[in-house]
Amino acid sequence: MAATPASRDRVVDAARALCIVVVTVWHWTLSVTHRTADGSLTMPNPIHAVPGGWLATWVLQIMPVFFLVGGFANLAGWQRAQGRGTTAGQFVRGRLRRLLWPTVVWALVWLAGELIAVALPGPHRWMWQWFPGYLTPLWFLGVYGLLIAVVPITATLNARYGAWVLGALVLLIAVGSVAHRGAGLVWAAWVTAALVWLFCHQLGHAWRSWDLGRRPPAQRLAVVGVGLAGLVGLTVGAGYPLSMVSTTGTDSNIFPTNAAIAALAVFQLGLLVLLTPVAERLLRRPAAWKPVVVVNVGALTVFLWHMTAYLVVLWAFEGLGGTLAAEPTAGWWAQRWLWLLAPSAVLAVLAVLFVRVELAARRPRKGAAR
């Protein structure tokens, strides 16, 4: 921690750590996880039951921030790789290794568990059959891996054309949205979803290359204003859902991802750059910086294993006679402390066991990107 270089953008690191913490805590404490009629587990969130709860999702739906941070970090890594003479292929392989090694180990552990369960007497249902929500967060890894693969292209486009690339993506997202919502073309929704995440990642490139966090306050406020105007226009004017997370009984902005999430990314980037001067001063203090470092050491490990920790506690809770509530009742809210502390303890053990895989994946090979 004391060796953190002065050139390192601590706000970006803090944003990454915050994303991991928010995703983990949201899944553990703000999911009304319960059994369905066939014994499967489902985990809707209680936003629909909280008056005005949708507004919190404009800040707490942090998947866009994951891609903003990724775009920033991948551009920084690409620039360093170019300075060392690393080829595009070496860069991409190095970045993908960081992502894939921990993921493969996670998958192999779970596959081994499934094979043991198959060999035991009695019926067996695969994980994706009885708890698909466990696997849902992992879509991020697939999309992010594809974006890593095209960083040499997206970084080059950013360097040559800058804002024109973002403008072209906005135009394509608009065309895709009209094709889906206006003409009813289902395939257009999924093309638009891919374009939205590419836009978020490209916006992360802009964050770094334009040094947005150090722009005059009026410019940083303008980013907030553009994003907020887009959100209001799309939700109030164009009928997109107000909630930025999937909510019981309504359409979703996130599956498939639509233009509202692109506007949310601009809004959230605006908040990040607006707070940058204050956040930088705060993060110079060891008490604020140390937790960021600790989380980022095993960020992918936490992301991969936090649902396993949650499932262990679910099994223990039911094994001890507990019943999973199907609605966010007063009793459900009163238990939130349990669903924060107990999975945290299990995750701490899993992190100790598996973080070494993530650390090994980061060690650069000769000529690889750092």
C-alpha positions in Angstrom: 0.0 0.0 0.0 2.8 2.4 0.8 4.4 1.4 -2.6 1.3 2.6 -4.5 2.7 4.8 -7.3 1.7 8.4 -7.3 0.5 8.0 -10.9 -2.1 5.4 -10.0 -5.7 6.6 -10.3 -7.0 5.7 -6.9 -10.5 6.7 -7.8 -10.7 4.0 -10.5 -9.4 1.4 -8.0 -12.0 2.6 -5.4 -14.8 2.4 -8.0 -13.8 -1.2 -8.8 -13.8 -2.2 -5.2 -17.1 -0.4 -4.7 -18.6 -2.4 -7.6 -17.6 -5.7 -6.0 -18.9 -4.8 -2.6 -22.3 -3.5 -3.9 -22.8 -6.6 -6.1 -22.0 -8.9 -3.2 -24.0 -7.1 -0.6 -27.0 -6.7 -2.9 -27.1 -10.4 -3.8 -26.8 -11.4 -0.1 -29.1 -8.9 1.6 -31.4 -7.4 -1.1 -32.5 -10.6 -2.8 -35.8 -12.2 -1.6 -34.4 -15.7 -2.1 -37.0 -18.4 -1.6 -38.2 -21.8 -2.8 -40.6 -22.2 -5.7 -43.3 -24.9 -5.9 -40.8 -27.3 -7.5 -38.2 -26.7 -4.9 -36.0 -24.5 -7.0 -34.4 -21.3 -5.7 -35.3 -17.9 -7.1 -34.0 -14.5 -5.9 -36.1 -11.5 -7.0 -35.3 -8.1 -5.4 -37.7 -6.1 -3.2 -37.5 -2.8 -5.2 -41.1 -3.1 -6.2 -42.1 -3.2 -2.5 -40.2 -0.1 -1.5 -41.9 3.2 -2.5 -39.5 5.1 -4.7 -37.0 2.3 -4.5 -36.3 2.5 -8.2 -34.4 5.8 -7.6 -31.8 3.9 -5.6 -31.1 1.7 -8.6 -29.9 4.8 -10.5 -26.8 4.6 -8.2 -26.7 1.0 -7.0 -27.1 -0.7 -10.4 -23.3 -0.6 -10.8 -22.8 -2.9 -13.8 -22.1 0.1 -16.0 -19.4 1.2 -13.6 -17.7 -2.3 -14.0 -17.4 -1.6 -17.7 -16.4 2.0 -17.2 -13.6 0.9 -14.9 -12.7 -1.9 -17.3 -12.4 0.5 -20.2 -10.2 2.8 -18.2 -8.0 0.0 -16.9 -7.7 -1.8 -20.2 -6.7 1.4 -22.0 -4.1 2.0 -19.3 -2.8 -1.5 -19.7 -2.7 -1.2 -23.5 -0.7 2.0 -23.4 1.8 0.4 -21.0 2.0 -2.6 -23.3 2.7 -0.5 -26.3 5.5 1.3 -24.4 7.2 -2.1 -23.8 6.7 -3.3 -27.3 4.2 -6.0 -26.4 2.1 -7.2 -29.3 -1.7 -7.1 -29.4 -1.9 -10.8 -29.1 0.3 -10.9 -26.1 -1.7 -8.2 -24.4 -5.0 -9.9 -25.0 -3.7 -13.3 -23.8 -2.3 -11.7 -20.7 -5.6 -10.0 -19.9 -7.7 -13.0 -20.6 -5.5 -15.2 -18.5 -6.3 -13.0 -15.5 -10.0 -13.5 -16.2 -10.1 -17.1 -17.2 -7.8 -18.9 -14.7 -9.8 -18.1 -11.6 -13.1 -18.7 -13.6 -11.9 -22.1 -14.8 -10.9 -23.2 -11.3 -14.3 -22.0 -10.0 -16.1 -24.0 -12.7 -14.0 -27.1 -12.1 -14.7 -27.1 -8.4 -18.5 -26.8 -9.1 -18.3 -29.5 -11.8 -16.6 -31.9 -9.4 -19.4 -31.2 -6.9 -22.0 -31.9 -9.5 -20.4 -35.2 -10.6 -20.2 -36.3 -7.0 -23.9 -35.5 -6.6 -24.7 -37.4 -9.8 -22.9 -40.5 -8.4 -24.9 -40.4 -5.1 -28.1 -42.4 -4.8 -31.4 -40.5 -5.6 -32.5 -38.0 -8.2 -30.2 -35.2 -9.3 -30.9 -31.8 -10.8 -28.1 -29.6 -12.2 -27.3 -26.2 -10.8 -28.8 -24.3 -13.7 -32.1 -26.2 -13.2 -32.7 -25.5 -9.5 -30.8 -22.2 -9.0 -30.3 -20.4 -12.3 -29.8 -17.1 -10.4 -26.5 -18.5 -9.1 -25.1 -18.4 -12.7 -26.8 -15.2 -13.9 -24.1 -12.8 -12.6 -21.5 -14.6 -14.7 -22.8 -13.2 -17.9 -20.5 -10.3 -17.1 -17.4 -12.4 -17.5 -18.3 -13.5 -21.0 -19.1 -10.0 -22.2 -16.1 -8.5 -20.5 -13.8 -11.2 -22.0 -15.1 -10.3 -25.5 -14.4 -6.6 -24.8 -10.8 -7.5 -23.7 -10.3 -9.3 -27.0 -11.1 -6.1 -29.0 -9.1 -3.6 -26.8 -6.4 -3.1 -29.4 -9.1 -2.0 -31.8 -11.2 0.1 -29.4 -8.1 1.8 -28.0 -6.9 2.6 -31.5 -10.3 4.0 -32.5 -10.4 6.1 -29.3 -6.9 7.5 -30.1 -7.8 8.4 -33.7 -11.4 9.5 -33.5 -12.2 10.1 -29.8 -15.8 11.4 -29.3 -16.8 10.4 -32.9 -16.6 6.8 -31.8 -19.0 7.4 -28.9 -21.3 9.4 -31.2 -21.4 6.5 -33.7 -22.2 4.1 -30.9 -25.0 6.3 -29.6 -26.5 6.5 -33.1 -26.3 2.7 -33.5 -27.9 2.2 -30.1 -30.7 4.6 -31.1 -31.3 2.7 -34.4 -31.3 -0.7 -32.6 -33.7 0.7 -30.0 -36.1 1.9 -32.7 -35.8 -1.4 -34.6 -36.7 -3.4 -31.4 -39.3 -1.1 -29.7 -40.8 0.3 -32.9 -40.5 -2.5 -35.4 -40.7 -5.4 -32.9 -37.4 -7.0 -34.1 -36.3 -9.2 -31.2 -32.8 -9.8 -32.6 -32.3 -6.0 -32.6 -32.6 -5.9 -28.8 -29.6 -8.3 -28.4 -27.5 -6.4 -30.9 -28.4 -3.2 -29.0 -27.4 -4.8 -25.7 -23.9 -5.6 -27.1 -23.6 -2.1 -28.4 -24.5 -0.7 -25.0 -21.7 -2.6 -23.2 -19.3 -1.6 -25.9 -20.3 2.0 -25.4 -19.8 1.7 -21.6 -16.3 0.3 -22.2 -15.5 2.9 -24.7 -16.7 5.6 -22.3 -14.1 4.2 -19.9 -11.4 4.8 -22.6 -12.7 8.4 -22.8 -12.6 8.8 -19.0 -8.8 8.0 -19.1 -7.8 9.7 -22.3 -9.7 13.0 -21.6 -8.7 13.0 -17.9 -12.3 13.8 -17.0 -11.7 13.7 -13.3 -9.5 16.8 -13.5 -11.6 18.8 -15.9 -13.2 22.1 -14.6 -16.3 21.6 -12.4 -18.6 22.9 -15.1 -17.5 20.2 -17.6 -17.8 17.5 -14.9 -21.3 18.7 -14.0 -22.2 18.7 -17.7 -21.5 14.9 -17.9 -23.8 14.4 -15.0 -26.5 16.6 -16.7 -26.3 14.8 -20.0 -26.6 11.4 -18.3 -29.5 12.5 -16.1 -31.3 14.1 -19.0 -31.0 10.9 -21.0 -32.3 8.8 -18.1 -35.3 11.1 -17.5 -36.0 11.3 -21.2 -35.9 7.5 -21.7 -37.8 6.6 -18.6 -40.4 9.4 -18.4 -40.6 10.3 -22.0 -40.0 7.0 -23.9 -41.5 4.6 -21.4 -38.4 2.7 -20.4 -38.7 1.1 -16.9 -37.8 3.4 -14.0 -35.8 0.7 -12.2 -32.4 -0.1 -13.5 -32.5 -3.6 -12.1 -35.0 -6.4 -13.0 -38.2 -5.9 -10.9 -41.1 -8.2 -10.3 -44.0 -7.5 -12.7 -42.2 -5.1 -15.1 -39.9 -5.1 -18.1 -36.2 -5.0 -17.5 -33.6 -2.5 -18.7 -30.8 -5.0 -18.1 -32.0 -8.2 -19.8 -31.6 -7.4 -22.6 -29.6 -4.3 -21.9 -31.1 -1.2 -23.5 -30.4 2.5 -24.1 -31.4 3.4 -20.5 -28.3 1.6 -19.3 -26.2 3.6 -21.7 -27.6 6.8 -20.3 -27.0 5.4 -16.8 -23.4 4.9 -17.6 -23.0 8.5 -18.6 -24.8 9.6 -15.4 -22.6 7.4 -13.2 -19.4 8.5 -14.9 -20.5 12.1 -14.3 -20.9 11.3 -10.6 -17.5 9.6 -10.5 -15.6 12.5 -12.1 -17.6 15.1 -10.1 -16.5 13.5 -6.9 -12.9 12.8 -8.1 -11.1 15.7 -6.4 -12.7 15.0 -3.0 -12.3 11.2 -3.4 -8.6 11.6 -4.3 -7.9 13.5 -1.1 -9.8 11.0 0.9 -8.0 8.0 -0.7 -4.6 9.4 0.3 -5.5 8.5 3.8 -4.4 4.9 4.8 -7.8 4.3 6.6 -9.6 4.8 3.3 -7.1 3.3 0.9 -6.3 0.1 2.7 -9.8 -1.4 2.3 -9.7 -0.6 -1.4 -6.4 -2.4 -1.8 -7.7 -5.4 0.2 -10.8 -5.8 -1.9 -8.9 -5.3 -5.2 -6.3 -8.0 -4.3 -9.0 -10.6 -4.7 -11.8 -8.8 -6.6 -12.4 -11.5 -9.1 -12.2 -14.2 -6.4 -14.9 -12.4 -4.4 -17.1 -12.0 -7.5 -16.8 -15.7 -8.4 -17.3 -17.2 -5.0 -19.7 -14.8 -3.2 -22.7 -16.8 -4.4 -21.1 -20.0 -3.2 -20.8 -18.5 0.2 -24.4 -17.4 0.1 -25.6 -20.9 -0.9 -23.6 -22.5 1.9 -25.5 -20.2 4.4 -28.8 -20.9 2.7 -28.3 -24.7 3.1 -27.2 -24.2 6.7 -30.2 -21.9 7.4 -32.7 -24.4 6.0 -30.9 -27.4 7.7 -31.4 -25.7 11.0 -35.1 -25.4 10.4 -35.3 -21.9 8.9 -37.8 -21.0 6.2 -36.9 -18.7 3.4 -39.5 -15.9 3.1 -41.1 -15.3 -0.3 -42.0 -11.7 0.4 -40.0 -8.8 1.9 -41.9 -8.8 5.2 -40.8 -7.1 8.4 -39.3 -10.4 9.6 -37.4 -10.6 6.3 -35.9 -7.1 6.8 -35.0 -7.9 10.4 -32.8 -10.8 9.2 -30.7 -8.7 6.9 -27.8 -8.6 9.4 -27.6 -12.4 9.3 -27.4 -12.5 5.5 -24.6 -10.0 5.6 -22.4 -11.5 8.4 -22.8 -15.2 7.8 -21.9 -15.2 4.1 -19.1 -12.8 4.8 -17.5 -15.4 7.2 -17.9 -18.2 4.6 -16.5 -16.0 1.8 -13.5 -15.1 3.9 -12.6 -18.8 4.1 -13.2 -19.3 0.3 -11.1 -16.2 -0.5 -8.1 -17.6 1.5 -8.4 -20.8 -0.4 -8.7 -19.5 -3.9 -7.2 -16.0 -4.1 -3.8 -17.5 -4.8 -5.2 -18.6 -8.2 -6.1 -15.0 -9.0 -2.7 -13.8 -7.9 -0.9 -16.4 -10.0 -2.9 -15.4 -13.0 -1.7 -11.8 -12.6 2.0 -12.7 -12.7 3.1 -11.7 -16.2 4.8 -14.0 -18.5 7.6 -12.8 -20.7 6.2 -10.2 -23.0 2.8 -10.3 -21.5 0.8 -7.2 -20.5 0.9 -6.1 -16.9 
